[in-house]
C-alpha cells in the first residue's frame, strides 16, 4: 500500500482542445449504483517507501530510480525536488516487441588459450539469444490515458523555467500533441522538431506507402520564463566556399553593401580594413567566414542519423538514442548554472530512461540528472555506463510491493505460468479477464489480473469493482460460480468487500487475492560457488561454479527451437552449450568489503564485455577474465549479475 497520496498538478490548461475518446481516469473515477453516477476524485500520485540500493562515487543530487514515472514523481514532489528540463522517449504505441540480445561470455579457460595464441575475439562467433524487454502493444485509448497521467505527474515537479521534450513517432504523435496542448497549453508550444533518423537509401521499398525516415520531438515550456539558447551548426569547408566566394590573405569572404551607415560604423570598418569603395562609387565591406557563428539550427535536424551517430556508443539497448541528440536538447534549453554564483546546477530528468543517454550526457555537460525506469536492465545499463564516466549518483528502488521479474512485460508473460491451471483464450471469457482455470467443484473460474504496464489498474477500488460485478460478471458467456480477482494495492479492503456484498446481483462468488504473494518467488536466485584466499597483497576470490536454472532453461528453449527450424530448412544447427562451471553466464562481479547488509557498497568490481574483455572499476582493458576478482580488504559479500541482468548477493563467510 502507498504510504500516502501526493496531489497532482491541480488543473490542465483551460480552453484547450481535448480528446473525447479517453477518460482521464487518474483524475476522475466513475461508477454506477442504482442508476446514479458517482465521481470519485483520485487522491493523487501514490507515494511508496523508497529504498537506497547503492551510492556510486561521492554523495550527490544525481539519482537513478527504479520505478514507474508516477511513483517517481510522487517521491520527487514529496522531497521538494524540482526539475529544470525533461526529455522523455516513452513507448510509441507501435505494436512492436523490443528485445535485448543476450551474449554468452567466453569461458575463462578458453579465453586464456585464445590469449596465449594471441588471437582476437571474433564477434561473429559469439553465441547469443534474445529476451523480450517490453512489448509496446497498447489499445490507443489505454495508451493515451497512460500518457495523460504521466504528463500531469511530470508537470507537477517541473520548475517554472523548465521545458519538456516529448520524443514520439507517427503511430501516436498527433494524439500526443493534443494531450501536450491540454496539459501545458498551446501558448507554451515551442516547436515540432523533425529528426531524420535514416536515409531513404537505407530503407526497403514499401508496396503501398512512402517509407518513414523521421521521429518527432514536441518541445513545450512550463511558462514564459523558459530557457532558450540558440545553437549553431559548425560551418563546413564546402559551405564556406559556396557562401564566401572570395579569398585573400585573410581567408574566404563575401561582400555586402552599406545602407546609410553611421559615422561610427564607417570608422570601425575602415580601422579593421574591411571597408572599400567600388568602381561606381558604392561603399561595401568584407565579411570573413571566421566571423560567423555558424548555421543557426532550425526545427529540422538532419545532420546526424540514428544508427551512424550511435556507432561508437552502443550499449546493447534496442531503443538507444545518440548522445548528440541529447547534447543539442540540453544546450538548447538548459543553462549550466541556475544562479550567478555558480553554486546550483539544474536538474535534467528522463522518466523512461532506457539506455541512460540523458543521464550520461547531462553528467558530461556538468548538469545534475535523474534517470527513472521500471526495467532492471535499464538501471543496470545506466549504472555501468555512468560508472565508466566517474559520475556520482545514488540508486533508489521504489517499494511498490511488486517484485517485478525484470520489467512489467516479462512479469505479465511469466504470470500465465505462475497461476496454477490458468488457460488463456477460453471461449466465453472476454479480454477483460486474464484467463480462466477449471476446478472440479466450481467449473470454469475466470481470473482477473491487473495490467502491470498500466498504473491505472494497480489499485483495486470501488469503481473497478463496480465494473467487475455490474458489467463483466453479467456479460460472462460461461456458467461461472466463482471469479478470482487479483490485486496489487487495494483502496480499502473492508469497503470493497462491503460494496461487493451489497451490490453483487449475481450468484457468482468474488474471491480477492493479493498478487504480491504470487510474485514473491518469481525470481529464483542463481547459485554461486566460490573460494576466497588470503594473499600477500590482499584477497583473491575465485568463482568456481555458477548455476542459473532460468538461463539454462532459456538456452534449452533456444536450442530446441533452433534445431526444429534448422530441420525444416535442411540446415545444420549449432546449439549453445555451456561449460560445467557455467562462468559464461556471468556479466558482472562486485565485492563489498564494508557492509554485510543494507545499502550495497562496491569496493571493487569487474564487468566482462561480450568479447570477454574485463572492465575493472569502470576502466576498460584488453585483459580476459580469469574467473577471479582481487580486493585489498577481506570481502564481506559478493554480487554476481548474470548475462540477462538477474543479480544475486551472497554473504562471504
C-alpha positions in Angstrom: 0.0 0.0 0.0 1.2 3.6 -0.6 2.4 5.5 2.4 0.2 8.3 1.2 -1.0 10.1 -1.9 0.6 13.2 -3.4 -1.7 15.7 -5.2 -1.3 16.1 -8.9 -0.8 19.4 -10.6 -4.3 20.9 -9.9 -5.6 21.6 -13.4 -4.9 21.3 -17.0 -4.9 24.4 -19.1 -8.4 25.6 -19.8 -9.8 26.3 -23.2 -7.7 23.6 -25.0 -8.9 21.0 -27.5 -9.3 17.7 -25.7 -9.6 14.1 -26.8 -13.1 12.7 -26.1 -12.0 9.1 -26.5 -10.0 8.9 -23.3 -11.5 9.1 -19.8 -8.5 10.6 -17.8 -9.3 8.0 -15.1 -6.5 9.3 -12.8 -8.4 12.5 -12.5 -12.0 11.2 -12.2 -13.1 7.7 -11.4 -16.8 6.9 -12.1 -19.1 4.1 -11.2 -22.8 3.5 -11.3 -25.1 2.5 -8.4 -28.9 2.4 -8.6 -28.8 4.4 -11.9 -26.8 7.2 -10.3 -23.3 8.1 -11.5 -20.8 8.9 -8.8 -17.5 10.7 -9.4 -14.6 9.8 -7.1 -11.6 12.1 -7.3 -8.3 10.2 -7.3 -6.3 11.3 -4.3 -3.2 11.8 -6.2 0.1 10.1 -7.1 0.9 7.0 -4.9 3.9 7.7 -2.7 5.7 4.5 -1.7 8.7 3.8 0.5 12.0 4.3 -1.3 15.0 2.1 -0.6 18.5 3.3 -1.3 20.3 0.4 -3.0 23.8 1.8 -3.8 25.8 5.1 -3.7 28.3 5.2 -6.6 31.2 7.7 -6.0 30.6 10.6 -3.7 27.2 11.7 -2.3 25.4 13.9 -4.9 21.9 15.1 -6.1 22.1 12.7 -9.0 19.5 9.9 -8.9 18.9 6.6 -10.7 15.5 5.3 -9.7 13.9 2.0 -10.5 10.1 2.6 -10.5 7.3 3.9 -12.6 7.1 7.5 -13.8 4.2 8.5 -11.5 5.7 6.9 -8.4 9.0 8.6 -9.1 7.2 12.0 -9.5 5.4 11.4 -6.2 8.8 10.8 -4.5 10.4 14.0 -6.1 7.3 16.1 -5.1 7.4 14.8 -1.5 11.1 15.7 -1.3 10.6 19.1 -2.8 12.8 18.4 -5.9 12.1 20.4 -9.0 13.5 19.5 -12.4 14.6 22.1 -15.0 14.5 20.0 -18.2 12.6 16.9 -19.0 13.3 14.6 -22.0 11.1 11.6 -22.4 11.2 8.9 -25.0 8.2 6.7 -24.0 6.9 3.7 -25.9 5.4 4.8 -29.2 2.3 2.5 -29.2 3.8 1.0 -32.3 2.7 -2.6 -31.6 6.3 -3.8 -31.6 8.2 -6.0 -29.2 11.6 -4.8 -28.0 14.2 -7.4 -27.3 17.6 -7.5 -25.8 20.3 -9.6 -27.4 21.9 -11.7 -24.6 25.5 -12.7 -25.3 27.2 -15.6 -23.6 30.7 -14.7 -22.3 33.8 -16.7 -23.0 34.8 -19.4 -20.7 37.8 -18.0 -18.7 39.8 -21.2 -19.6 39.0 -20.8 -23.3 39.9 -17.1 -23.1 43.3 -18.0 -21.6 44.0 -20.2 -24.6 43.0 -17.5 -27.1 45.2 -15.0 -25.3 48.2 -17.4 -25.3 47.8 -17.9 -29.1 47.5 -14.1 -29.5 44.2 -14.5 -31.3 41.5 -11.8 -31.5 37.9 -12.5 -30.3 35.6 -12.8 -33.3 32.2 -11.1 -32.7 30.6 -13.4 -35.3 31.5 -16.5 -33.3 29.6 -15.3 -30.2 26.6 -17.2 -29.1 23.5 -15.2 -28.3 19.8 -15.3 -27.8 17.1 -12.7 -27.4 14.9 -11.8 -24.4 11.9 -9.5 -24.7 12.4 -6.3 -22.7 8.9 -4.9 -23.2 6.0 -5.1 -25.6 4.9 -1.8 -26.9 1.4 -3.1 -27.5 -1.4 -0.9 -26.4 -5.0 -0.1 -27.1 -5.0 3.5 -28.3 -7.3 4.8 -25.5 -5.3 3.0 -22.8 -2.1 4.4 -24.1 -3.4 8.0 -24.2 -4.8 7.6 -20.6 -1.4 6.3 -19.5 0.4 9.2 -21.3 -2.0 11.8 -19.9 -1.5 10.8 -16.2 2.3 10.7 -16.8 2.3 14.2 -18.3 0.2 15.5 -15.4 2.6 14.0 -12.9 5.7 15.3 -14.7 4.3 18.8 -14.9 3.8 18.8 -11.1 7.5 18.6 -10.5 8.8 20.9 -13.2 10.2 24.3 -12.3 8.7 27.4 -13.8 11.8 27.8 -16.1 11.6 24.2 -17.3 11.0 22.7 -20.7 9.8 19.3 -21.7 10.8 17.4 -24.9 8.5 14.5 -25.9 10.1 12.1 -28.4 7.4 10.3 -30.4 6.8 8.9 -33.9 4.0 8.7 -36.4 2.0 6.0 -34.6 0.6 8.2 -31.9 2.3 11.6 -32.3 -0.7 13.6 -33.5 -2.8 12.5 -30.4 0.2 13.1 -28.1 0.3 16.7 -29.5 -3.3 17.3 -28.4 -2.5 15.9 -24.9 0.5 18.2 -24.6 -1.6 21.2 -25.6 -4.2 20.3 -22.9 -1.6 19.8 -20.2 0.9 22.5 -21.0 -1.1 24.9 -23.2 -0.9 25.8 -26.8 0.8 29.1 -25.9 3.7 27.1 -24.4 4.3 25.0 -27.5 7.6 26.0 -29.0 8.5 23.6 -31.8 7.7 20.4 -33.6 11.2 19.1 -34.2 11.6 16.7 -37.1 14.7 14.4 -36.5 15.7 12.5 -39.6 16.7 9.1 -38.3 17.7 7.4 -41.5 18.2 8.0 -45.2 15.8 6.6 -47.9 18.7 4.5 -49.3 18.7 2.5 -46.1 15.0 1.6 -46.4 13.3 -1.3 -48.1 10.7 -0.4 -50.8 7.1 -0.5 -49.4 4.2 -1.7 -51.5 1.6 0.9 -50.8 3.1 3.9 -49.0 6.2 6.0 -48.5 8.9 5.0 -46.1 9.1 6.8 -42.7 12.6 8.2 -42.0 12.0 10.5 -39.1 10.8 10.8 -35.5 9.1 13.8 -34.0 10.0 15.7 -30.8 7.5 18.1 -29.3 9.0 21.0 -27.3 6.9 22.7 -24.7 7.8 25.2 -22.0 6.2 25.2 -18.5 5.9 29.0 -18.5 7.0 32.2 -20.3 10.3 32.1 -18.2 11.8 29.2 -20.1 15.4 28.9 -21.2 16.3 29.2 -24.9 19.9 29.3 -26.0 20.3 29.3 -29.9 22.5 26.6 -31.2 24.6 26.7 -34.4 26.0 24.1 -36.7 29.7 24.3 -37.4 30.2 25.5 -41.0 31.9 23.1 -43.3 34.6 24.0 -45.8 32.1 23.3 -48.7 29.6 25.6 -47.1 32.2 28.3 -46.6 33.4 28.1 -50.3 29.8 28.2 -51.5 28.7 31.2 -49.4 32.0 33.1 -49.1 33.2 33.1 -52.8 36.2 35.4 -52.5 39.6 34.8 -50.9 42.5 37.0 -49.9 45.4 36.6 -47.5 43.0 36.6 -44.5 40.8 33.9 -45.9 37.4 33.4 -47.5 34.9 36.3 -47.5 31.8 37.8 -49.1 30.8 41.4 -49.5 27.8 43.4 -48.6 26.7 46.9 -49.4 26.4 49.5 -46.7 23.0 51.0 -46.3 23.1 54.5 -44.8 25.9 53.6 -42.3 26.6 55.8 -39.3 30.0 57.7 -38.9 31.0 55.3 -36.1 30.3 52.2 -38.3 32.4 53.6 -41.1 35.3 54.4 -38.9 35.2 50.9 -37.3 35.1 49.1 -40.6 37.9 51.3 -42.0 40.1 50.7 -39.0 39.6 47.0 -39.4 40.5 47.1 -43.1 37.1 45.8 -44.1 35.8 48.9 -45.9 36.3 49.6 -49.6 34.8 51.6 -52.5 33.7 50.0 -55.8 34.4 51.5 -59.2 30.9 53.0 -59.4 31.5 54.7 -56.0 29.4 52.5 -53.7 30.8 51.6 -50.3 30.9 47.9 -49.5 32.6 45.8 -46.7 34.1 42.4 -46.4 32.5 39.6 -44.2 35.0 36.8 -43.4 33.8 33.3 -42.8 35.6 33.1 -39.5 33.5 35.9 -38.2 30.3 33.9 -38.5 28.8 31.8 -35.6 27.8 29.0 -37.9 24.4 27.9 -39.3 21.5 28.5 -36.9 19.7 25.3 -36.1 16.1 25.2 -37.1 13.3 22.6 -36.4 14.6 20.0 -38.9 17.5 18.0 -37.6 19.0 16.1 -40.5 22.8 16.5 -39.8 23.1 13.2 -37.8 21.3 9.9 -38.3 20.3 7.4 -35.6 22.5 4.4 -36.4 25.6 6.3 -37.6 25.5 8.7 -34.6 25.4 5.8 -32.0 28.1 3.7 -33.8 30.7 4.1 -31.0 28.2 4.5 -28.2 26.1 1.3 -28.3 25.3 -0.5 -25.1 23.1 -3.3 -26.5 19.9 -1.4 -25.8 17.3 -1.6 -28.6 15.9 1.9 -28.2 19.2 3.7 -27.6 19.4 7.3 -28.9 22.6 9.1 -29.9 24.4 11.3 -27.4 24.4 14.2 -29.9 20.6 14.4 -29.8 20.6 15.0 -26.0 23.6 17.2 -26.2 21.7 19.5 -28.6 18.5 19.5 -26.5 20.3 20.2 -23.2 22.4 23.0 -24.7 19.3 24.4 -26.4 17.1 24.6 -23.3 19.0 24.2 -20.1 21.6 26.6 -18.5 24.7 25.2 -16.9 24.0 27.1 -13.7 20.8 28.4 -12.1 22.5 31.1 -10.1 25.1 33.8 -10.8 27.3 32.5 -8.0 27.6 29.2 -9.9 26.6 27.0 -6.9 23.3 25.5 -8.1 23.2 23.2 -11.1 19.9 22.5 -13.0 18.4 19.0 -12.9 17.6 17.1 -16.1 15.1 14.2 -15.8 14.2 11.3 -18.0 11.3 9.2 -16.7 11.7 6.5 -19.4 15.4 6.4 -19.2 16.2 3.3 -21.2 19.9 3.2 -22.1 20.7 6.2 -19.9 21.8 8.6 -22.7 20.1 11.6 -21.0 21.8 11.0 -17.7 25.2 10.3 -19.4 25.1 13.4 -21.5 23.8 15.6 -18.6 26.7 14.4 -16.5 29.2 15.1 -19.3 27.8 18.6 -19.6 28.0 19.3 -15.9 24.3 19.2 -15.1 22.6 17.1 -12.5 20.4 14.2 -13.6 17.5 11.9 -12.6 17.1 8.6 -14.5 13.9 6.7 -14.0 12.9 3.3 -15.5 10.8 0.4 -14.4 13.1 -2.2 -16.0 16.1 -3.6 -14.1 18.1 -3.9 -17.4 17.8 -0.1 -17.8 19.0 0.5 -14.3 22.0 -1.8 -14.7 22.9 -0.3 -18.1 22.9 3.3 -16.9 24.7 2.3 -13.7 27.6 0.7 -15.6 27.6 3.5 -18.2 27.8 6.3 -15.6 30.4 4.4 -13.5 32.7 4.4 -16.5 32.5 8.2 -16.7 33.3 8.5 -13.0 29.8 10.1 -12.3 28.5 10.4 -8.7 24.9 9.1 -8.1 22.6 7.1 -5.9 20.5 4.2 -6.9 17.0 4.1 -5.4 14.2 1.5 -5.7 10.5 2.4 -5.2 9.0 -0.3 -2.9 5.6 -0.6 -4.5 5.1 -4.1 -3.2 5.6 -5.8 -6.6 8.7 -7.9 -7.2 8.9 -7.4 -10.9 10.7 -10.1 -12.9 12.8 -7.7 -14.9 10.2 -5.4 -16.2 6.4 -5.3 -16.3 6.1 -7.0 -19.7 8.2 -10.0 -18.7 6.3 -10.3 -15.4 2.9 -10.3 -17.3 4.3 -13.1 -19.5 5.5 -15.0 -16.5 2.2 -14.7 -14.6 0.4 -17.0 -17.0 2.7 -19.9 -15.9 2.6 -19.0 -12.2 -1.2 -19.2 -11.7 -1.8 -23.0 -11.4 -4.1 -24.3 -14.2 -4.5 -21.0 -15.9 -5.7 -21.2 -19.5 -5.7 -18.3 -22.0 -8.3 -17.6 -24.7 -11.1 -19.6 -23.0 -14.3 -19.4 -25.0 -17.0 -17.2 -23.4 -14.3 -15.2 -21.4 -13.8 -11.7 -22.7 -10.3 -10.0 -23.0 -11.1 -8.2 -19.7 -10.1 -11.4 -17.9 -6.5 -12.6 -17.8 -7.7 -16.2 -18.4 -9.6 -18.9 -16.6 -8.9 -22.0 -14.5 -11.1 -25.2 -14.3 -11.9 -26.6 -10.9 -13.9 -29.8 -10.2 -16.5 -28.1 -7.9 -16.7 -24.5 -9.3 -16.2 -25.4 -13.0 -14.7 -22.6 -15.1 -13.3 -19.8 -12.9 -12.5 -16.5 -14.7 -9.3 -14.8 -13.4 -8.7 -11.0 -13.3 -5.1 -9.7 -13.1 -4.3 -6.0 -13.2 -2.1 -5.0 -16.1 1.3 -4.1 -14.6 2.0 -1.9 -17.7 -1.0 0.3 -16.8 -0.7 2.2 -13.4 -4.5 2.9 -13.6 -5.1 -0.8 -12.8 -2.7 -1.1 -9.9 -5.2 0.0 -7.2 -8.3 -2.1 -6.7 -11.1 0.3 -5.7 -14.9 0.5 -5.7 -15.1 1.9 -9.3 -13.0 -1.0 -10.6 -15.0 -3.5 -8.6 -18.2 -1.9 -9.8 -17.1 -2.6 -13.4 -16.4 -6.2 -12.5 -19.7 -7.0 -10.7 -22.1 -4.8 -12.7 -20.6 -5.3 -16.1 -18.1 -8.1 -16.6 -19.9 -10.7 -14.4 -23.2 -10.1 -16.2 -21.5 -10.4 -19.6 -19.9 -13.8 -19.0 -21.0 -16.3 -21.6 -20.0 -19.3 -19.4 -21.9 -20.6 -16.4 -19.4 -19.5 -13.7 -19.9 -20.0 -10.0 -16.8 -18.0 -8.9 -14.3 -15.5 -10.2 -10.8 -14.7 -8.8 -9.7 -11.0 -8.6 -6.0 -10.4 -8.1 -4.8 -7.0 -6.8 -1.6 -5.2 -6.2 -2.9 -2.5 -4.0 -6.4 -2.2 -2.6 -8.1 1.1 -1.7 -9.9 0.0 1.4 -10.4 -3.8 1.6 -13.3 -3.7 4.0 -15.1 -1.1 2.0 -14.5 -3.0 -1.3 -15.8 -6.3 0.3 -18.8 -4.4 1.7 -19.5 -3.0 -1.8 -19.4 -6.5 -3.3 -21.8 -7.9 -0.7 -24.3 -5.1 -1.2 -24.1 -4.7 -5.0 -23.4 -8.1 -6.5 -26.7 -9.0 -8.1 -25.3 -12.3 -9.4 -24.8 -15.7 -7.7 -21.1 -15.6 -8.6 -18.7 -15.6 -5.7 -15.9 -12.9 -5.9 -12.6 -14.1 -4.3 -9.9 -11.4 -3.7 -6.2 -12.4 -3.8 -3.0 -10.5 -3.3 -0.9 -10.6 -6.4 2.3 -9.9 -4.3 2.1 -13.3 -2.8 2.2 -14.8 -6.2 5.1 -12.7 -7.3 7.2 -13.1 -4.2 9.2 -16.0 -5.5 9.1 -15.0 -9.2 12.9 -14.7 -9.4 14.9 -17.7 -8.3 18.3 -16.7 -7.2 21.3 -18.1 -9.1 23.8 -20.4 -7.2 27.3 -19.2 -6.7 30.1 -21.4 -5.5 33.4 -19.6 -4.7 36.5 -19.6 -2.5 38.4 -16.7 -1.0 42.1 -16.9 -0.4 44.3 -14.5 1.6 47.3 -13.4 -0.4 50.4 -11.3 0.4 48.7 -8.2 -1.3 45.1 -8.8 -0.1 42.4 -11.3 -1.0 41.6 -13.3 -4.1 38.0 -14.5 -4.7 37.5 -17.2 -7.3 34.2 -18.3 -8.6 34.4 -22.0 -9.1 30.8 -22.6 -10.3 27.8 -20.6 -11.3 24.4 -22.2 -11.9 21.4 -20.3 -13.3 18.4 -22.5 -13.7 16.4 -19.8 -15.5 19.2 -19.2 -18.1 19.8 -22.9 -18.6 16.1 -23.3 -19.3 16.1 -20.3 -21.7 19.1 -21.7 -23.6 17.4 -25.1 -23.8 14.3 -23.5 -25.3 16.5 -21.6 -27.8 18.3 -24.8 -28.8 15.1 -26.7 -29.3 13.5 -24.0 -31.4 16.7 -23.5 -33.5 17.0 -27.2 -34.1 13.4 -27.5 -35.3 13.8 -24.6 -37.6 17.1 -26.0 -39.0 15.5 -29.4 -39.7 12.7 -27.6 -41.6 15.2 -25.7 -43.6 17.5 -28.6 -44.1 20.4 -26.7 -42.4 22.8 -27.6 -39.7 22.2 -26.0 -36.3 25.0 -25.2 -33.8 23.4 -25.3 -30.4 24.5 -23.1 -27.5 26.4 -25.1 -24.9 27.9 -24.0 -21.6 30.7 -25.5 -19.5 30.2 -27.4 -16.3 31.5 -24.3 -14.4 28.9 -22.1 -16.1 31.1 -19.0 -15.9 30.0 -17.9 -19.4 26.7 -16.8 -17.8 28.3 -14.1 -15.7 28.4 -10.4 -16.7 29.5 -8.6 -13.6 31.1 -9.5 -10.2 31.4 -7.0 -7.4 32.7 -7.2 -3.8 31.5 -5.3 -0.8 34.3 -5.1 1.8 32.4 -2.6 4.0 28.9 -4.0 4.8 27.3 -7.4 5.4 23.8 -6.0 4.8 21.9 -2.8 3.8 22.9 -0.5 1.0 25.5 -2.0 -1.3 29.0 -0.6 -1.5 31.1 -1.7 -4.4 34.7 -1.8 -3.0 35.8 -3.3 -6.3 34.1 -4.8 -9.3 34.8 -6.2 -12.8 32.5 -6.4 -15.8 33.0 -8.8 -18.6 32.0 -7.4 -22.0 30.6 -9.6 -24.7 34.1 -10.2 -26.2 35.4 -11.5 -22.9 37.4 -8.4 -22.0 37.5 -7.0 -18.5 36.2 -3.6 -17.4 37.7 -3.1 -13.9 36.0 -0.4 -11.7 34.8 1.3 -14.9 38.2 1.2 -16.7 38.3 -0.8 -20.0 41.1 -3.2 -20.7 42.2 -5.9 -23.2 42.6 -8.5 -20.4 40.5 -11.6 -20.4 38.7 -12.6 -17.2 40.3 -15.5 -15.3 37.4 -16.3 -13.1 38.8 -14.3 -10.2 38.4 -10.9 -8.5 41.1 -9.2 -6.3 40.5 -6.9 -3.3 42.7 -5.2 -0.8 40.3 -5.9 2.1 38.5 -9.0 3.1 35.3 -9.3 1.1 32.1 -9.5 3.2 29.6 -10.2 0.4 29.7 -10.7 -3.3 27.2 -9.6 -6.0 27.0 -11.5 -9.3 25.0 -10.4 -12.3 24.2 -12.9 -15.0 24.1 -12.0 -18.7 20.3 -11.4 -18.6 20.5 -9.0 -15.7 19.5 -11.1 -12.6 21.6 -10.2 -9.6 22.4 -12.4 -6.7 24.1 -11.2 -3.5 25.8 -13.7 -1.2 27.4 -13.2 2.1 31.1 -14.5 2.2 31.8 -16.3 5.5 
